[in-house]
Amino acid sequence: MSKTKITACIIGLLLISSPVAHAATFKIDPGRSTLIFKIKQLSIDTVGAFTRFRGTMELNSDNTQPTDLKATVDLKSVNTRQSQRDEDLLGQDIFNAAKFPAAKFVSKKIDGQKISGELTLRGVTKPVSFNYQLGKVENKNVSISARGTIRPKDFGITFNRALEKGKPLLGDSVEIVVEAVGILQ
């Protein structure tokens, strides 16, 4: 065998046997995760949560940055600790959950500490972005914290009431806060 063939065989064997770093996929654990929202009502924040959601997060090969995120939220799981308000949120004027039972987020770009993607709510898809912090992978788990703001009007939600002197009951933006734990798949 010639030197060139031997060298090529050695290089080939090294490439085959060397460890290859792969991206890791994590499934969101709803039991250890929270998805809340805040909106101004009068002059205070009204807070609610969704109790049923699912999603996945893929990390780069060294587990330092997400490369892909997907999430689906069951809108009927809304909980503001006030049943009448929850019913109002599920109704036609706001979520219209009978027709659109889920909201979906799909990341499109993750750069630095910002996740940009598309949110679909009430059948309307709009770009949104979230600032995030990723925890370290420990015991096959990883945590992520994300915050962003959406405008309900962008999704066709125009429900609001005018108070005395014309001041609106609700603010025009909603803060979304996610504290999630993912389990390695």
C-alpha positions as YAML, in Angstrom:
chain: A
units: angstrom
residues:
- id: 1
  name: MET
  ca: [0.00, 0.00, 0.00]
- id: 2
  name: SER
  ca: [1.31, 3.44, -0.83]
- id: 3
  name: LYS
  ca: [2.00, 6.13, 1.79]
- id: 4
  name: THR
  ca: [-0.89, 8.21, 0.43]
- id: 5
  name: LYS
  ca: [-3.40, 5.37, 0.84]
- id: 6
  name: ILE
  ca: [-2.15, 4.60, 4.35]
- id: 7
  name: THR
  ca: [-2.40, 8.26, 5.35]
- id: 8
  name: ALA
  ca: [-5.90, 8.48, 3.87]
- id: 9
  name: CYS
  ca: [-6.97, 5.33, 5.81]
- id: 10
  name: ILE
  ca: [-5.58, 6.70, 9.08]
- id: 11
  name: ILE
  ca: [-7.34, 10.05, 8.59]
- id: 12
  name: GLY
  ca: [-10.56, 8.25, 7.72]
- id: 13
  name: LEU
  ca: [-10.39, 6.09, 10.84]
- id: 14
  name: LEU
  ca: [-9.69, 9.13, 13.02]
- id: 15
  name: LEU
  ca: [-12.68, 10.97, 11.60]
- id: 16
  name: ILE
  ca: [-14.98, 7.99, 12.08]
- id: 17
  name: SER
  ca: [-13.89, 7.33, 15.65]
- id: 18
  name: SER
  ca: [-13.66, 10.94, 16.88]
- id: 19
  name: PRO
  ca: [-16.55, 12.16, 19.03]
- id: 20
  name: VAL
  ca: [-18.97, 14.37, 17.15]
- id: 21
  name: ALA
  ca: [-20.84, 17.03, 19.07]
- id: 22
  name: HIS
  ca: [-24.57, 16.93, 18.43]
- id: 23
  name: ALA
  ca: [-27.26, 19.43, 19.21]
- id: 24
  name: ALA
  ca: [-29.42, 18.40, 22.14]
- id: 25
  name: THR
  ca: [-33.23, 18.52, 22.21]
- id: 26
  name: PHE
  ca: [-35.08, 19.24, 25.44]
- id: 27
  name: LYS
  ca: [-38.79, 18.77, 26.07]
- id: 28
  name: ILE
  ca: [-40.41, 21.44, 28.26]
- id: 29
  name: ASP
  ca: [-41.63, 20.04, 31.59]
- id: 30
  name: PRO
  ca: [-44.93, 21.85, 32.34]
- id: 31
  name: GLY
  ca: [-44.85, 20.59, 35.94]
- id: 32
  name: ARG
  ca: [-41.71, 22.64, 36.62]
- id: 33
  name: SER
  ca: [-42.41, 25.52, 34.25]
- id: 34
  name: THR
  ca: [-44.61, 28.61, 34.32]
- id: 35
  name: LEU
  ca: [-46.12, 30.75, 31.61]
- id: 36
  name: ILE
  ca: [-47.65, 33.96, 32.91]
- id: 37
  name: PHE
  ca: [-48.92, 37.21, 31.45]
- id: 38
  name: LYS
  ca: [-49.41, 40.68, 32.88]
- id: 39
  name: ILE
  ca: [-51.62, 43.50, 31.65]
- id: 40
  name: LYS
  ca: [-52.38, 46.87, 33.22]
- id: 41
  name: GLN
  ca: [-55.93, 47.03, 34.54]
- id: 42
  name: LEU
  ca: [-56.71, 50.42, 35.97]
- id: 43
  name: SER
  ca: [-53.33, 51.26, 37.49]
- id: 44
  name: ILE
  ca: [-52.14, 47.81, 38.61]
- id: 45
  name: ASP
  ca: [-50.88, 44.68, 36.86]
- id: 46
  name: THR
  ca: [-53.44, 41.93, 36.45]
- id: 47
  name: VAL
  ca: [-51.61, 38.59, 36.28]
- id: 48
  name: GLY
  ca: [-52.74, 35.33, 34.74]
- id: 49
  name: ALA
  ca: [-51.19, 32.02, 33.81]
- id: 50
  name: PHE
  ca: [-51.63, 29.12, 31.43]
- id: 51
  name: THR
  ca: [-51.41, 25.72, 33.09]
- id: 52
  name: ARG
  ca: [-51.24, 23.50, 29.98]
- id: 53
  name: PHE
  ca: [-48.54, 23.99, 27.40]
- id: 54
  name: ARG
  ca: [-45.86, 21.95, 25.66]
- id: 55
  name: GLY
  ca: [-42.73, 22.67, 23.70]
- id: 56
  name: THR
  ca: [-39.22, 21.75, 22.71]
- id: 57
  name: MET
  ca: [-35.92, 23.55, 22.78]
- id: 58
  name: GLU
  ca: [-32.85, 22.57, 20.82]
- id: 59
  name: LEU
  ca: [-29.42, 23.70, 22.01]
- id: 60
  name: ASN
  ca: [-26.23, 24.10, 20.02]
- id: 61
  name: SER
  ca: [-23.51, 21.44, 20.27]
- id: 62
  name: ASP
  ca: [-21.88, 22.95, 23.37]
- id: 63
  name: ASN
  ca: [-25.26, 23.57, 25.10]
- id: 64
  name: THR
  ca: [-24.65, 27.32, 25.47]
- id: 65
  name: GLN
  ca: [-27.38, 28.73, 23.23]
- id: 66
  name: PRO
  ca: [-30.78, 27.65, 21.98]
- id: 67
  name: THR
  ca: [-30.96, 27.09, 18.24]
- id: 68
  name: ASP
  ca: [-34.66, 26.30, 17.95]
- id: 69
  name: LEU
  ca: [-37.75, 26.74, 20.14]
- id: 70
  name: LYS
  ca: [-41.33, 25.65, 19.61]
- id: 71
  name: ALA
  ca: [-44.25, 25.96, 22.02]
- id: 72
  name: THR
  ca: [-48.01, 25.38, 21.99]
- id: 73
  name: VAL
  ca: [-50.30, 26.80, 24.67]
- id: 74
  name: ASP
  ca: [-53.76, 25.46, 25.47]
- id: 75
  name: LEU
  ca: [-55.70, 28.73, 25.81]
- id: 76
  name: LYS
  ca: [-58.50, 27.00, 27.69]
- id: 77
  name: SER
  ca: [-56.05, 26.50, 30.57]
- id: 78
  name: VAL
  ca: [-56.01, 30.23, 31.36]
- id: 79
  name: ASN
  ca: [-56.19, 30.99, 35.06]
- id: 80
  name: THR
  ca: [-56.46, 34.52, 36.48]
- id: 81
  name: ARG
  ca: [-57.96, 33.27, 39.79]
- id: 82
  name: GLN
  ca: [-61.25, 34.89, 38.82]
- id: 83
  name: SER
  ca: [-63.65, 32.61, 36.92]
- id: 84
  name: GLN
  ca: [-65.66, 35.40, 35.26]
- id: 85
  name: ARG
  ca: [-62.49, 37.02, 33.91]
- id: 86
  name: ASP
  ca: [-61.29, 33.62, 32.64]
- id: 87
  name: GLU
  ca: [-64.60, 33.13, 30.82]
- id: 88
  name: ASP
  ca: [-64.29, 36.62, 29.31]
- id: 89
  name: LEU
  ca: [-60.76, 35.84, 28.10]
- id: 90
  name: LEU
  ca: [-61.93, 32.61, 26.45]
- id: 91
  name: GLY
  ca: [-64.87, 34.34, 24.71]
- id: 92
  name: GLN
  ca: [-65.13, 35.68, 21.17]
- id: 93
  name: ASP
  ca: [-63.93, 39.18, 22.03]
- id: 94
  name: ILE
  ca: [-60.53, 38.07, 23.31]
- id: 95
  name: PHE
  ca: [-59.05, 34.57, 22.69]
- id: 96
  name: ASN
  ca: [-62.07, 33.10, 20.92]
- id: 97
  name: ALA
  ca: [-60.87, 29.74, 22.27]
- id: 98
  name: ALA
  ca: [-63.80, 27.81, 20.81]
- id: 99
  name: LYS
  ca: [-62.50, 28.60, 17.32]
- id: 100
  name: PHE
  ca: [-58.77, 29.03, 18.16]
- id: 101
  name: PRO
  ca: [-57.98, 26.72, 21.10]
- id: 102
  name: ALA
  ca: [-54.18, 27.13, 20.99]
- id: 103
  name: ALA
  ca: [-51.48, 29.75, 20.62]
- id: 104
  name: LYS
  ca: [-48.21, 28.70, 18.97]
- id: 105
  name: PHE
  ca: [-44.69, 30.10, 18.96]
- id: 106
  name: VAL
  ca: [-41.93, 29.09, 16.54]
- id: 107
  name: SER
  ca: [-38.47, 30.64, 16.74]
- id: 108
  name: LYS
  ca: [-36.95, 32.04, 13.56]
- id: 109
  name: LYS
  ca: [-33.73, 33.64, 14.81]
- id: 110
  name: ILE
  ca: [-31.81, 33.40, 18.07]
- id: 111
  name: ASP
  ca: [-29.04, 35.92, 18.45]
- id: 112
  name: GLY
  ca: [-27.18, 36.90, 21.62]
- id: 113
  name: GLN
  ca: [-29.85, 37.17, 24.32]
- id: 114
  name: LYS
  ca: [-32.84, 37.62, 21.98]
- id: 115
  name: ILE
  ca: [-35.22, 35.05, 20.52]
- id: 116
  name: SER
  ca: [-37.23, 36.25, 17.53]
- id: 117
  name: GLY
  ca: [-40.04, 34.21, 16.10]
- id: 118
  name: GLU
  ca: [-43.64, 34.02, 15.06]
- id: 119
  name: LEU
  ca: [-46.57, 33.90, 17.45]
- id: 120
  name: THR
  ca: [-49.93, 32.66, 16.18]
- id: 121
  name: LEU
  ca: [-52.93, 33.76, 18.23]
- id: 122
  name: ARG
  ca: [-56.56, 33.85, 17.05]
- id: 123
  name: GLY
  ca: [-55.39, 32.64, 13.63]
- id: 124
  name: VAL
  ca: [-53.09, 35.67, 13.19]
- id: 125
  name: THR
  ca: [-49.32, 35.17, 12.95]
- id: 126
  name: LYS
  ca: [-47.05, 38.07, 13.87]
- id: 127
  name: PRO
  ca: [-43.34, 38.47, 14.62]
- id: 128
  name: VAL
  ca: [-42.45, 38.77, 18.32]
- id: 129
  name: SER
  ca: [-39.22, 38.74, 20.28]
- id: 130
  name: PHE
  ca: [-38.20, 37.75, 23.78]
- id: 131
  name: ASN
  ca: [-35.11, 38.50, 25.82]
- id: 132
  name: TYR
  ca: [-33.84, 35.31, 27.43]
- id: 133
  name: GLN
  ca: [-31.31, 33.78, 29.79]
- id: 134
  name: LEU
  ca: [-30.29, 30.15, 29.50]
- id: 135
  name: GLY
  ca: [-29.16, 28.11, 32.50]
- id: 136
  name: LYS
  ca: [-26.48, 25.43, 32.39]
- id: 137
  name: VAL
  ca: [-27.37, 21.86, 31.50]
- id: 138
  name: GLU
  ca: [-27.34, 19.88, 34.75]
- id: 139
  name: ASN
  ca: [-28.57, 16.31, 35.30]
- id: 140
  name: LYS
  ca: [-30.11, 16.26, 31.80]
- id: 141
  name: ASN
  ca: [-32.14, 19.41, 32.59]
- id: 142
  name: VAL
  ca: [-31.81, 22.99, 31.38]
- id: 143
  name: SER
  ca: [-33.68, 26.13, 32.39]
- id: 144
  name: ILE
  ca: [-34.61, 29.16, 30.35]
- id: 145
  name: SER
  ca: [-36.17, 32.47, 31.40]
- id: 146
  name: ALA
  ca: [-37.76, 34.64, 28.73]
- id: 147
  name: ARG
  ca: [-39.66, 37.95, 28.72]
- id: 148
  name: GLY
  ca: [-41.37, 39.82, 25.95]
- id: 149
  name: THR
  ca: [-44.28, 42.11, 25.19]
- id: 150
  name: ILE
  ca: [-47.09, 41.74, 22.67]
- id: 151
  name: ARG
  ca: [-49.84, 44.09, 21.60]
- id: 152
  name: PRO
  ca: [-53.27, 42.41, 21.56]
- id: 153
  name: LYS
  ca: [-54.39, 44.70, 18.70]
- id: 154
  name: ASP
  ca: [-51.76, 43.05, 16.48]
- id: 155
  name: PHE
  ca: [-53.72, 39.80, 16.82]
- id: 156
  name: GLY
  ca: [-57.17, 41.30, 16.27]
- id: 157
  name: ILE
  ca: [-57.98, 41.66, 19.97]
- id: 158
  name: THR
  ca: [-59.52, 45.08, 20.39]
- id: 159
  name: PHE
  ca: [-61.64, 44.49, 23.48]
- id: 160
  name: ASN
  ca: [-61.39, 47.27, 26.05]
- id: 161
  name: ARG
  ca: [-63.72, 49.51, 28.02]
- id: 162
  name: ALA
  ca: [-63.55, 53.25, 28.51]
- id: 163
  name: LEU
  ca: [-63.75, 54.47, 32.08]
- id: 164
  name: GLU
  ca: [-64.79, 57.87, 33.28]
- id: 165
  name: LYS
  ca: [-63.06, 60.66, 31.35]
- id: 166
  name: GLY
  ca: [-62.31, 58.20, 28.51]
- id: 167
  name: LYS
  ca: [-59.35, 56.43, 30.13]
- id: 168
  name: PRO
  ca: [-59.19, 52.76, 28.96]
- id: 169
  name: LEU
  ca: [-59.68, 49.97, 31.49]
- id: 170
  name: LEU
  ca: [-56.81, 47.88, 30.05]
- id: 171
  name: GLY
  ca: [-53.32, 48.71, 28.90]
- id: 172
  name: ASP
  ca: [-52.41, 48.25, 25.25]
- id: 173
  name: SER
  ca: [-49.59, 45.74, 25.82]
- id: 174
  name: VAL
  ca: [-49.24, 42.38, 27.55]
- id: 175
  name: GLU
  ca: [-46.01, 41.19, 29.12]
- id: 176
  name: ILE
  ca: [-45.26, 37.47, 28.67]
- id: 177
  name: VAL
  ca: [-42.98, 35.78, 31.23]
- id: 178
  name: VAL
  ca: [-41.71, 32.22, 30.77]
- id: 179
  name: GLU
  ca: [-39.73, 30.25, 33.34]
- id: 180
  name: ALA
  ca: [-39.19, 26.83, 31.84]
- id: 181
  name: VAL
  ca: [-37.27, 23.64, 32.55]
- id: 182
  name: GLY
  ca: [-36.44, 21.29, 29.70]
- id: 183
  name: ILE
  ca: [-35.60, 17.58, 29.98]
- id: 184
  name: LEU
  ca: [-33.06, 16.05, 27.60]
- id: 185
  name: GLN
  ca: [-34.72, 13.75, 25.06]
...
